[in-house]
Amino acid sequence: MIEVTRLKARVGGFVKYTDKADIYHPDPISTHFIAGMKLLSVTLIEADRFDKDFAVADRRNREKELEHKITHTAKVRDENLHRDLGRWEHMEAEEKREAARLQTKAEVYGAAKKNKGGSAYDIISLNYQNDKDGTRLMQQD
């Protein structure tokens, strides 16, 4: 009797002592419990009986985890797409600014005219260049 009492009061993850009378009256949170089951009748609800199955619960958990993974992947993909679009727009705007700056330097300040002679004709062949400066020099001559 002392041993049975100690087994009933045991804690720490050990198997608890189950009285034989409790087998026929399982706890509602136990896997043995079936709603609608009466003591000596055979009234069973099949959905409740199979709903306690570990495979069904595991499948639900896996589906939930898969759905979470899919939504997380889509969210990360959208964030990366928006980040890259913003980066490309910034790079294009920077390229346009640089092109406008170089064009202004060339037009206003006469920059980027290295290795270009001061006259509009070729010194070696003595021919006029084929641009507006060459035609203007030809008309002046």
N, C-alpha and C positions, 0 to 999 in steps of 0.2 A: 504493500500500500504506500509506503514511503517512496519507493522508486517510481510508482505511477504518479504520485503528486509532484515529485521533482521533474519528471518528464513533461508534465503538463505546464509547469512554470518555466521551462527552459527557454532561454533567449540567446541571441547571437547567431542567427542564421541556421540553426540546427533544425532537423525535422521535428515538428511538434507532435506530441502524442495526440492521436485522434481516437476518440471514444467510438466504439462500434455503432452506437446509436446515432452518431453525427453523420455517418455515411449516407443515411437516408434523408437527412435534413442539411444539405450543404449550404454554406454561406453564399449569399447572393453575389459576392464578388469572385467566388471560386469558379474554376473551369468546370466543375461538376454540376453547377447550378443550371437548371433549365426552367425558364419561366413557364408557368402553366402546368408543371408536373405536380401531380398529387400523389399522396403516399402510396396507395395501392391501385391507382388507375394508370392507364397507359396513354394519357393525354400528353402528347409531345408536339411541340411546334418545331417543325423541321428547320425553319430559318434560324431560330434561336439556337438550336442544337449545333448547326454548322457555323454559326457566327462566332462561336467560342473557339473555333479552330485556329491554331497558330499560323497556318499557311495563309489564311485569309487576312489575318491581322498583319502578318509580315508583308504580304502583297500590297496592302493599303499603305504601309509605311514606305515601301520601295517606290510606289507610285507618287506619294507625296514628296519624297526626296528627289525623284526624277523631275517632277514639276518645278520644284524649287530650283534645281540645277538649271533647267531650261530657262526659267525666267531670269535667273542671275546671269546666265550667259548672254541672253538677249539684252539685258540692261547694260552689261559691260560692253557689248558690241555697239550699242547705240552711243554710249559715252565716248568710246574710241572714235566712232565715226564723226561725231560732232567736234571732238578735239582736233581730228585731222582736217576736217573741213575748215575750221577756224585757222589752223596753221597754214593751210594752202592759200586761203584768202589773204592772210597777213603777208605771205611770201609774194603773192601776185601784186599786192598794193606796194610793197617795198620795191619790187622790180620796176613798176610803173614810175614810182618816185625817182628812182635812180636813172631811168631812161630820160625822164623829163629834165632832170638836173644836168645830164650830159648834153642834151640837146640845147638847153639854155646856155651852157658854157660854150658850146661850139658856135651858136648863132650870135650871142651878145658879146662874148669876150674873145672870140676867135681862137679858142683853145682847140687842141687836138689837130693841129695843122703841122705836125712834125714832118720834116723832109719834104716840105712843099716850098718850091721856090717863090721868090717875090714877084716874078713876072709870069705872064700867062703864055709863055712859049717855051719850047724845048730848046735848051742851049746847044745840044749836040746836033739835032737835025734842023734847028731853026724853024720849026713848024709851030703854028698856033695850037693851043690846046682846044679840045672839043667841049667847051663849056661856056657859060655866059661871060666869064672873064676873058677867055680867048677871043670870042667874037667882039667884045668891047675894045680890046687892044688892037684887033685887026681893023676896026672902023676908025680908031684914032690914028693908026699908021696910014 
